[in-house]
């Protein structure tokens, strides 16, 4: 059988090592296609990442699109021009186009190719929704909102197939006048690759360690409820003092989290340890006793949401470490559904509930069903991704 060849447009992609880069890379790296991926040149790369791909992947980097200013018309224009130039100058035939929403301008570039080559199937993958993204209104001066809303709507209408990572996201994106197009959406979740995890080291301590890895925000998704819950737990159960620690790895905490940490009675039980490289983050997951996930907490009144529609890519990294996972999340959403299936505990923003959940993990009363994690292995998700792409191709 002829190996089909895809032209992929993704501002973020490996060997750069942000979550968006690796999200799309892991999805396609073991599918039975070959790819040319057009991306933006950046710093912070790990060329060893590419060795984990079994699919032939050729990369073209657009060097004059300024990654430090991705949300500017100039950077986007240069990216779209570079994508079109790469496609037209290619000396090979492509069987499909696939675009990844980080940045969402990738869909705009793919749409331009589709206009010129309507016979080519176009598959677009949205990591997150944009039109109904509840965080946008909390970011002062966030640029190009109207443009991104228009790009999302045009992609949902114009693509032959839309790949999303959870049903909550699908139902919000294909609503209103787009509801009739919902049948073109396919759900393919995030995945982990067990081969990427370095072996754990001996920590050299006997504390029960929760590790949180990844980004927190200044609103809705903060460390504050957990910090206050630690004080609450030790107020009720002082005998737990010194028995556990919560370690946050990632960017500097926001001002509110920093102030909350400074005001804690038992602040020594929480440490903010700064960012780590991706491979090291996977090692730290395996070295923890439990992993802590914090989702955005939204309300119908403030955010017009009764669920959390985001499936964190970090959640699948956590599952790949085969550790218990404590989640601060809403009752409805992909995190809650997965954690309940795996017999982990979830908590909302109530301090007593979070304190109770932390205590249950410290007491080692939680024994997850690790077989539920395997649904998100790269082997299983690659098959779903390949099947989805093939469904859009008529050969």
Secondary structure as the mmCIF struct_conf table of DSSP 4:
data_model
#
loop_
_struct_conf.conf_type_id
_struct_conf.id
_struct_conf.beg_label_comp_id
_struct_conf.beg_label_asym_id
_struct_conf.beg_label_seq_id
_struct_conf.end_label_comp_id
_struct_conf.end_label_asym_id
_struct_conf.end_label_seq_id
HELX_LH_PP_P HELX_LH_PP_P1 UNK A 2 UNK A 4
STRN STRN1 UNK A 5 UNK A 9
BEND BEND1 UNK A 11 UNK A 12
TURN_TY1_P TURN_TY1_P1 UNK A 14 UNK A 15
STRN STRN2 UNK A 16 UNK A 16
BEND BEND2 UNK A 18 UNK A 18
HELX_RH_AL_P HELX_RH_AL_P1 UNK A 19 UNK A 28
TURN_TY1_P TURN_TY1_P2 UNK A 29 UNK A 30
BEND BEND3 UNK A 31 UNK A 33
STRN STRN3 UNK A 34 UNK A 40
BEND BEND4 UNK A 43 UNK A 43
STRN STRN4 UNK A 45 UNK A 45
HELX_RH_3T_P HELX_RH_3T_P1 UNK A 47 UNK A 52
BEND BEND5 UNK A 55 UNK A 55
STRN STRN5 UNK A 57 UNK A 62
BEND BEND6 UNK A 63 UNK A 65
HELX_RH_3T_P HELX_RH_3T_P2 UNK A 67 UNK A 69
TURN_TY1_P TURN_TY1_P3 UNK A 70 UNK A 71
BEND BEND7 UNK A 72 UNK A 72
HELX_RH_AL_P HELX_RH_AL_P2 UNK A 73 UNK A 89
BEND BEND8 UNK A 91 UNK A 92
BEND BEND9 UNK A 95 UNK A 95
STRN STRN6 UNK A 96 UNK A 100
BEND BEND10 UNK A 102 UNK A 103
TURN_TY1_P TURN_TY1_P4 UNK A 104 UNK A 104
HELX_RH_AL_P HELX_RH_AL_P3 UNK A 105 UNK A 116
TURN_TY1_P TURN_TY1_P5 UNK A 118 UNK A 119
BEND BEND11 UNK A 120 UNK A 120
STRN STRN7 UNK A 121 UNK A 125
BEND BEND12 UNK A 127 UNK A 128
BEND BEND13 UNK A 130 UNK A 130
TURN_TY1_P TURN_TY1_P6 UNK A 131 UNK A 132
TURN_TY1_P TURN_TY1_P7 UNK A 134 UNK A 135
HELX_RH_3T_P HELX_RH_3T_P3 UNK A 136 UNK A 138
BEND BEND14 UNK A 139 UNK A 139
TURN_TY1_P TURN_TY1_P8 UNK A 140 UNK A 141
TURN_TY1_P TURN_TY1_P9 UNK A 143 UNK A 144
HELX_RH_AL_P HELX_RH_AL_P4 UNK A 145 UNK A 158
BEND BEND15 UNK A 160 UNK A 160
STRN STRN8 UNK A 161 UNK A 164
BEND BEND16 UNK A 165 UNK A 165
HELX_RH_AL_P HELX_RH_AL_P5 UNK A 167 UNK A 173
BEND BEND17 UNK A 174 UNK A 174
HELX_RH_3T_P HELX_RH_3T_P4 UNK A 176 UNK A 184
STRN STRN9 UNK A 185 UNK A 187
STRN STRN10 UNK A 192 UNK A 192
HELX_RH_3T_P HELX_RH_3T_P5 UNK A 194 UNK A 196
HELX_LH_PP_P HELX_LH_PP_P2 UNK A 197 UNK A 200
BEND BEND18 UNK A 207 UNK A 207
STRN STRN11 UNK A 208 UNK A 213
BEND BEND19 UNK A 214 UNK A 214
BEND BEND20 UNK A 218 UNK A 221
BEND BEND21 UNK A 223 UNK A 223
HELX_RH_AL_P HELX_RH_AL_P6 UNK A 224 UNK A 236
HELX_RH_3T_P HELX_RH_3T_P6 UNK A 238 UNK A 240
TURN_TY1_P TURN_TY1_P10 UNK A 241 UNK A 242
BEND BEND22 UNK A 243 UNK A 243
STRN STRN12 UNK A 244 UNK A 249
BEND BEND23 UNK A 250 UNK A 251
HELX_LH_PP_P HELX_LH_PP_P3 UNK A 252 UNK A 254
HELX_RH_AL_P HELX_RH_AL_P7 UNK A 255 UNK A 263
TURN_TY1_P TURN_TY1_P11 UNK A 265 UNK A 266
HELX_RH_3T_P HELX_RH_3T_P7 UNK A 267 UNK A 269
STRN STRN13 UNK A 270 UNK A 274
HELX_RH_AL_P HELX_RH_AL_P8 UNK A 278 UNK A 287
BEND BEND24 UNK A 288 UNK A 289
STRN STRN14 UNK A 290 UNK A 294
HELX_RH_AL_P HELX_RH_AL_P9 UNK A 300 UNK A 303
BEND BEND25 UNK A 304 UNK A 304
BEND BEND26 UNK A 306 UNK A 307
STRN STRN15 UNK A 308 UNK A 308
HELX_RH_AL_P HELX_RH_AL_P10 UNK A 313 UNK A 320
TURN_TY1_P TURN_TY1_P12 UNK A 321 UNK A 322
STRN STRN16 UNK A 324 UNK A 328
BEND BEND27 UNK A 331 UNK A 332
STRN STRN17 UNK A 333 UNK A 333
HELX_RH_AL_P HELX_RH_AL_P11 UNK A 334 UNK A 341
TURN_TY1_P TURN_TY1_P13 UNK A 342 UNK A 343
STRN STRN18 UNK A 346 UNK A 347
BEND BEND28 UNK A 349 UNK A 349
HELX_RH_AL_P HELX_RH_AL_P12 UNK A 351 UNK A 362
TURN_TY1_P TURN_TY1_P14 UNK A 363 UNK A 364
HELX_RH_3T_P HELX_RH_3T_P8 UNK A 370 UNK A 376
STRN STRN19 UNK A 377 UNK A 377
HELX_RH_AL_P HELX_RH_AL_P13 UNK A 378 UNK A 391
TURN_TY1_P TURN_TY1_P15 UNK A 392 UNK A 392
#
